[in-house]
Amino acid sequence: MVAIVTLIVTGSLLMLAEVFLPGMISGMIGLLCFLAAIVLSYATFEGSMQHLVAIGIFCLGLLEFLIWLWWFPSSRLAGQFISKGSIGVLNVRDPSLLGRSGVALTDLRPAGSVRLDGGERIDVVAEGEMLSKGEHVKVVTADGIRIVVRRLVAGKPSSA
């Protein structure tokens, strides 16, 4: 009985250590400790006691996981692992790009790069059709990081 309890406690501690140690090694060893405790209980106990130990270990592991999901993201400890910052702003329109024209630096199939009239290089998506390198384009939509361009035909955007 002491060996079973020792394996369960060791497995729980190794699962906790998985938060700090990368590579899933301590988590796997903790899982193996849980499995060894179950196997040892089947070898030690008779009747329904071995099933109760197996169910108890499963419930303990599930409880530890649920507590970790509830507690960890809001803990001070998680602040060291979770990034609070962001790069750029999503779903914010950039009106300064609308209507600007430029030249495709790469084939747009449908994504590629364009050099705008001010010399600024941006990544864009072609609207509808594929465009070849060197074609003149115009920005028709600028929504966050998604910038959509359309082919310019004789100084006017195509109707496509």
Residue pairs with C-beta under 8 A, 6 or more apart in sequence:
1 44
3 40
4 37
4 40
4 41
4 44
4 53
7 33
7 34
7 36
7 37
7 40
8 33
8 34
8 37
8 57
8 60
10 30
10 33
11 30
11 31
11 32
11 33
11 34
11 37
12 30
12 60
12 64
13 30
14 26
14 27
14 29
14 30
14 33
15 26
15 27
15 30
15 31
15 61
15 64
16 64
17 26
17 30
18 24
18 26
18 27
18 30
19 68
19 72
19 77
34 57
34 61
37 53
37 57
38 53
38 54
38 57
41 49
41 50
41 53
41 54
42 50
42 54
44 50
45 53
72 78
73 82
88 144
88 145
89 144
90 144
90 145
91 143
91 144
92 144
93 142
93 143
93 144
94 142
94 147
95 142
97 116
97 122
97 139
97 142
97 147
98 139
98 140
98 141
98 142
99 138
99 139
100 116
100 117
100 118
100 138
100 139
101 116
101 117
101 136
101 137
101 138
101 139
101 152
102 114
102 115
102 116
102 117
102 136
102 137
102 138
102 139
102 149
103 114
103 115
103 134
103 135
103 136
103 137
104 112
104 113
104 114
104 131
104 132
104 133
104 134
104 135
104 136
104 137
104 149
105 112
105 113
105 114
105 115
105 121
105 133
106 112
106 113
106 133
107 130
107 131
107 132
107 133
108 114
108 124
108 125
108 126
108 130
108 131
108 132
108 137
108 149
109 126
109 130
110 125
110 126
110 127
110 130
111 123
111 124
111 125
111 126
112 123
112 124
112 126
112 131
113 121
113 122
113 123
113 124
114 121
114 122
114 124
114 137
114 149
115 121
116 122
116 139
122 147
123 147
124 137
124 139
124 147
124 148
124 149
125 146
125 147
125 148
125 149
126 137
126 148
126 149
126 150
126 151
127 140
127 141
127 148
127 149
127 150
127 160
128 150
128 160
129 151
129 160
131 137
131 149
131 151
135 151
135 152
136 151
136 152
137 149
137 150
137 151
137 152
138 149
138 150
138 152
138 157
139 147
139 148
139 149
140 148
140 149
140 150
140 157
141 147
141 148
142 148
150 157
150 158
150 160
151 157
151 158
151 160
152 158
